[in-house]
Amino acid sequence: MEIKEANVRAKAPNKTDKFVLATQICLRIAATATAMAAAWVIFTANQTVEVLGMSFDARYSYSPALKLFAYANAIAFGFSLMSLFFLFFARHALTATIYYFFFLHDL
């Protein structure tokens, strides 16, 4: 029995592949930046209001919902950054498997 090997040539990226890659990079940078900004704003927020001569201090750590929101934004920032690094490392070998991995990661 003979085993035949297929000649597989590396396909040159066409305009559509370059456009998809550039779009993915831009959107992932935007998602990373907005997640980082949201987490930063929540973690550093400190408000003081004065009502009837009494001063009240408000921070994110006083509310469990704001704690959850802050931590969720920090986790989203981490995953977005990780996704961006994976895209840079896999940009030369974008296959259907890698696209599927990115699709699952984006879910």
C-alpha positions, 0 to 999 in steps of 0.5 A: 500500500502506498501513502501519497502525500499531498503537496500543500503550498502556503497560500498567500494572504489576499486582500480579504484575509488582510482586511479580516485580520486588521478588523479583528486587531482593531476591534480587539484593541477597542474591546481591551481599551474599553474594558480597562477604562471601565475597570479603572474608573470603577476601582478609582471612583470616590465620591463624597456628597454632603446632605444636611451638613453630613458628609457621605462617602461612596466607593465601589467596595460598599456595594456588592453589585459594583464589586462584581461589575468591577471584577467582571471588567477586570476579567474581561480586560484580561481575556481581551488582552490574552485574545489579542496576544493569541491573535498576534502569535497566530496571525501567520497560521489562521486556519479554521480551527484557530477561527473556531477557537477565537469564536468560542473565546469571544462567546 
